[in-house]
Amino acid sequence: MPYEERTKDERKSEILNLIKQLNNLGFYTKFPAIKELYKEFNQFINEGEVIKINIEFPEVGKKIKGELAISKAKDVYIKFVEL
């Protein structure tokens, strides 16, 4: 399969899905870690750059890790791991 990059609309759609999941978990921008994550989301959408996520979220004793991938062959994901 040839290398294909996500369009801006596709990147936006991927991020909207992640935001819905975060909201369902009760993680809103009142948390500094989520505010930082949203900055990364915006950069991914607007700049079209691969972004590795590694943000401490001490309020819940976790770290947010993941990758916002440009290539359609890779997943866009975040996960919560123990600090």
C-alpha positions in Angstrom: 0.0 0.0 0.0 1.4 3.4 -0.9 2.1 5.9 1.9 -0.9 8.1 2.5 -1.2 11.0 4.9 -4.4 12.0 6.7 -6.0 15.2 5.4 -6.8 18.0 7.8 -10.4 16.9 7.9 -9.3 13.3 8.7 -7.0 14.5 11.5 -9.9 16.6 12.9 -12.2 13.6 12.8 -9.6 11.4 14.6 -9.2 14.1 17.3 -13.0 14.6 17.7 -13.3 10.8 18.5 -10.6 11.1 21.1 -12.2 14.2 22.7 -15.6 12.3 22.9 -13.9 9.4 24.7 -12.1 11.8 27.1 -15.4 13.6 27.8 -17.2 10.3 28.5 -14.5 9.6 31.1 -15.1 13.0 32.7 -11.7 14.4 31.6 -12.3 18.0 30.6 -10.0 21.0 30.2 -10.3 21.9 33.9 -7.3 19.5 34.3 -3.9 21.0 33.3 -2.9 17.7 31.6 -6.0 17.7 29.4 -5.4 21.4 28.5 -1.8 20.4 27.4 -3.2 17.4 25.5 -5.7 19.8 23.6 -2.7 22.0 22.6 -1.1 18.9 21.1 -4.4 18.0 19.4 -4.5 21.5 17.8 -0.9 21.3 16.6 -1.6 17.9 15.0 -4.7 19.2 13.2 -3.2 22.4 12.0 0.4 21.5 11.3 0.0 18.0 10.2 3.0 16.7 12.2 3.4 13.4 13.9 3.2 14.0 17.7 4.2 11.6 20.4 2.2 12.2 23.6 3.8 11.9 27.0 2.0 14.0 29.6 1.9 13.5 33.3 -1.6 13.5 34.8 -1.0 13.6 38.5 -4.6 14.3 39.5 -5.4 10.7 38.6 -2.0 9.1 39.1 -1.5 8.4 35.4 0.5 9.5 32.4 -1.1 10.1 29.0 0.9 8.4 26.3 0.2 7.9 22.6 0.8 8.9 19.1 -1.0 11.3 16.7 0.1 9.7 13.4 -0.1 11.3 10.0 0.2 8.1 8.1 -3.1 6.3 7.5 -1.2 3.1 8.1 -0.8 4.0 11.8 -3.4 4.5 14.5 -4.1 7.8 16.2 -4.3 6.9 19.9 -3.8 7.9 23.5 -3.8 5.7 26.6 -3.4 6.1 30.3 -0.5 4.4 32.0 0.6 4.3 35.6 3.0 7.0 36.6 
